[in-house]
Every structure is written in C-alpha cells, then in structure tokens.
Amino acid sequence: MALCLVTALMHIVLVFLHVAPANIVSQRYGQQVNAWIFPLFEQNWRLFAPDPDSVNRTISARTAHTAQDGSVQVSPWTDLTAVDESAIEHNSFPSHTSQNLLRRSWTSYAELHGGDDVSRSERAVMMQQYLRNIAADRMADLNGKPFENIQLRVVTLPIAAQGTAASDRRAAAARADTRLLPWWKVASDGSDR
C-alpha cells in the first residue's frame, strides 16, 4: 500500500514538473522528469485543440532472418497501418493505444530525426528504439517466424481538400512520399541485442 502511494505521489510531482512553466526545480531535474514522462505519459494540449493530420500515412515493415546456411531471408512488406485500422474498424470502443500508438511513435520519430535518420539526442535514440520495438512486437505477433533485423517503410500521401477535382486528387496522389528507414537489429521478441 505504501509503495503504491509513494509511486502515485511521485508520478503526480513529475507530471506537474513536466507541465509547469520552467523553474529551477524542473530545470535541475529535467532529465529525470523526461525519463519518467516520455514516451508513456507525454502531456500536450491536442485533446483540447486537436491538430488533425493533413496526410495519410501507411507504415509497413519487413523482417530479415539469417538461416543456418548463411542465406538471408527477407519477408514481404506487412502493412502495419492496415492491421491497426482493421482492429479499430469493427470495435465500438477502440482504445487510444490501438488508434494512436504506431502513428504517434512515427510522428515523434520523424520530428526528432528529420530526414536523415540520425539520432542527435538521448530522446531521439529512445524514440527510435520505441518505434523499432513497436514494429518488432507487431511483426513477431503477425508473422511468428524468427528474425534479427527489421526495416520500416513509410508512405505519406497528402489529403486533397474537400471539393477538389478528381484530376487534382490524382495529382496529389502522385506526390506521395516514400521513406525507407535503415535496417535495425532486434531480437524476435523486439528487444535489443
């Protein structure tokens, strides 16, 4: 009971320090606060002022496995976004996690890495590991075969404004951006090696 109370109080204090204006305490213990908050307890104002996506993203993954004979077997691309959408489609009460986990982890990764996939901070490394682990867990659940490496492909398609002519929608579809991430080393259970 005491452990639960201490943990709850610590959580409240750390969330308060995260959302409060910059002060001496939050600046001094910023690294510890961020380690507790990100990525599971991140706070933002999007609940009250949503910023809807202006693009459709399709996140796909493939895995690679080195066989005993030394040959590398690469799986076909698996559309992780479609798996999420099918899980949400017929669910009257989909969880926030099933709706946003993959999308938000990609958004955070892209914000911290820009276009070159180079981690320039501890938070960027953490978000890369977080995205990799989400994809590896899902591929392990879907595929069931062993793998040591995973690669993600993100196709971003601009959403045409309502009332846009069909030819303009086709032109927008032609501007789809495909980003191929590097191969990441993982264990089949999604953990680091």
C-alpha positions as CSV (number, residue, x, y, z in Angstrom):
1,M,0.0,0.0,0.0
2,A,2.8,2.4,0.9
3,L,4.6,1.6,-2.3
4,C,1.5,2.5,-4.4
5,L,1.0,5.7,-2.5
6,V,4.7,6.7,-3.0
7,T,4.6,5.8,-6.7
8,A,1.3,7.8,-7.2
9,L,2.7,10.9,-5.4
10,M,6.0,10.7,-7.4
11,H,4.0,10.4,-10.6
12,I,1.9,13.5,-9.8
13,V,5.0,15.5,-8.8
14,L,6.9,14.5,-12.0
15,V,3.9,15.3,-14.3
16,F,3.5,18.6,-12.5
17,L,7.1,19.5,-13.1
18,H,6.7,18.5,-16.7
19,V,3.7,20.7,-17.5
20,A,4.6,23.6,-15.2
21,P,6.4,26.6,-16.5
22,A,10.1,26.4,-16.5
23,N,11.5,26.8,-12.9
24,I,14.6,26.0,-11.0
25,V,13.4,22.5,-9.9
26,S,12.2,21.4,-13.4
27,Q,15.4,22.7,-15.0
28,R,17.6,20.9,-12.5
29,Y,15.8,17.6,-12.7
30,G,14.7,17.9,-16.3
31,Q,16.5,14.7,-17.4
32,Q,14.9,12.6,-14.7
33,V,11.4,14.1,-15.3
34,N,11.7,13.4,-19.1
35,A,12.9,9.9,-18.4
36,W,9.7,9.3,-16.4
37,I,7.3,11.1,-18.8
38,F,8.4,10.0,-22.2
39,P,7.1,8.1,-24.1
40,L,4.2,6.8,-22.0
41,F,3.0,9.8,-20.0
42,E,3.6,12.6,-22.5
43,Q,1.4,15.6,-22.0
44,N,0.1,18.0,-24.6
45,W,-2.9,20.2,-25.4
46,R,-4.1,18.3,-28.5
47,L,-7.1,16.9,-26.6
48,F,-8.4,20.5,-26.4
49,A,-7.1,21.8,-29.7
50,P,-6.7,18.8,-32.0
51,D,-4.3,19.1,-34.9
52,P,-5.7,16.7,-37.4
53,D,-3.4,15.0,-39.9
54,S,-3.3,16.5,-43.4
55,V,-1.8,13.4,-44.8
56,N,-2.4,9.7,-44.9
57,R,0.5,7.5,-43.7
58,T,1.0,3.9,-44.4
59,I,3.6,2.3,-42.2
60,S,4.9,-1.1,-43.4
61,A,7.5,-3.4,-42.0
62,R,9.6,-6.3,-43.2
63,T,12.0,-8.6,-41.4
64,A,15.2,-10.4,-42.2
65,H,16.5,-13.7,-40.8
66,T,19.8,-15.3,-41.4
67,A,19.3,-19.0,-42.0
68,Q,21.7,-21.7,-40.8
69,D,23.2,-22.0,-44.3
70,G,24.1,-18.2,-44.1
71,S,21.4,-17.1,-46.6
72,V,19.3,-14.1,-45.7
73,Q,15.6,-14.4,-45.9
74,V,13.6,-11.2,-46.2
75,S,9.9,-11.2,-45.6
76,P,7.4,-9.4,-47.8
77,W,6.2,-6.0,-46.6
78,T,3.4,-6.1,-44.0
79,D,1.1,-3.1,-43.8
80,L,1.0,-2.3,-40.0
81,T,-1.3,0.6,-40.5
82,A,-3.9,-1.6,-42.2
83,V,-3.7,-4.1,-39.3
84,D,-4.4,-1.2,-36.9
85,E,-7.3,0.1,-39.0
86,S,-8.9,-3.3,-39.2
87,A,-8.6,-3.7,-35.4
88,I,-10.4,-0.4,-34.9
89,E,-13.0,-0.6,-37.7
90,H,-15.4,-3.1,-36.0
91,N,-14.6,-2.1,-32.4
92,S,-17.2,0.1,-30.8
93,F,-14.8,1.3,-28.2
94,P,-11.3,1.1,-29.6
95,S,-8.5,2.0,-27.2
96,H,-6.4,5.1,-27.5
97,T,-3.4,2.8,-27.8
98,S,-4.7,0.8,-30.8
99,Q,-5.7,4.1,-32.5
100,N,-2.6,6.1,-32.0
101,L,0.5,4.1,-30.8
102,L,2.1,3.5,-34.2
103,R,1.1,6.8,-35.6
104,R,2.3,8.9,-32.7
105,S,5.6,6.9,-32.4
106,W,6.3,7.6,-36.1
107,T,5.4,11.3,-35.7
108,S,7.7,11.7,-32.7
109,Y,10.5,9.8,-34.5
110,A,10.2,12.0,-37.6
111,E,10.2,15.2,-35.5
112,L,13.4,14.2,-33.7
113,H,15.3,12.7,-36.7
114,G,14.4,14.9,-39.6
115,G,15.0,13.2,-42.9
116,D,18.4,11.6,-42.3
117,D,17.6,9.1,-39.5
118,V,20.4,10.3,-37.3
119,S,19.7,10.4,-33.6
120,R,21.1,13.6,-32.2
121,S,19.8,13.3,-28.6
122,E,19.0,10.7,-26.0
123,R,15.3,11.3,-26.6
124,A,15.8,10.7,-30.4
125,V,17.5,7.4,-29.5
126,M,14.7,6.5,-27.2
127,M,12.1,7.2,-29.8
128,Q,13.9,5.2,-32.4
129,Q,14.0,2.2,-30.0
130,Y,10.4,2.7,-29.2
131,L,9.3,2.7,-32.8
132,R,11.5,-0.2,-33.6
133,N,10.1,-2.2,-30.6
134,I,6.5,-1.5,-31.6
135,A,7.1,-2.7,-35.1
136,A,9.1,-5.7,-33.9
137,D,6.4,-6.8,-31.5
138,R,3.8,-6.5,-34.1
139,M,5.8,-8.4,-36.7
140,A,6.5,-11.2,-34.1
141,D,2.8,-11.4,-33.3
142,L,1.7,-11.4,-37.0
143,N,4.5,-13.5,-38.5
144,G,5.6,-15.8,-35.8
145,K,8.9,-16.5,-37.5
146,P,12.3,-15.6,-36.1
147,F,14.1,-12.5,-37.3
148,E,17.1,-10.5,-36.3
149,N,16.5,-7.3,-38.3
150,I,13.5,-5.1,-39.2
151,Q,13.0,-2.3,-41.7
152,L,10.2,0.2,-41.9
153,R,8.7,1.9,-45.0
154,V,6.5,5.0,-44.5
155,V,4.4,6.2,-47.5
156,T,2.9,9.7,-46.9
157,L,0.1,10.8,-49.2
158,P,-1.3,14.3,-49.0
159,I,-5.0,14.6,-48.4
160,A,-6.8,16.6,-51.0
161,A,-9.1,19.4,-49.8
162,Q,-12.8,18.6,-49.8
163,G,-14.3,19.5,-53.2
164,T,-11.1,19.1,-55.0
165,A,-11.5,17.9,-58.6
166,A,-10.6,14.2,-59.4
167,S,-7.6,15.3,-61.5
168,D,-6.2,17.3,-58.6
169,R,-6.7,14.3,-56.3
170,R,-4.7,12.1,-58.7
171,A,-2.0,14.8,-58.8
172,A,-1.9,14.8,-55.0
173,A,-1.6,11.0,-55.1
174,A,1.3,11.3,-57.5
175,R,3.2,13.4,-54.9
176,A,3.2,10.5,-52.4
177,D,6.5,10.5,-50.4
178,T,8.1,7.1,-49.6
179,R,10.7,7.0,-46.8
180,L,12.7,3.8,-46.3
181,L,14.3,3.6,-42.9
182,P,17.5,1.7,-42.3
183,W,17.6,-1.9,-41.1
184,W,17.5,-2.1,-37.3
185,K,18.9,-5.1,-35.3
186,V,16.4,-6.7,-33.0
187,A,15.6,-10.0,-31.3
188,S,12.4,-11.7,-32.4
189,D,10.8,-10.5,-29.2
190,G,11.5,-6.9,-30.1
191,S,14.3,-6.3,-27.6
192,D,17.8,-5.0,-28.2
193,R,20.6,-7.5,-28.9
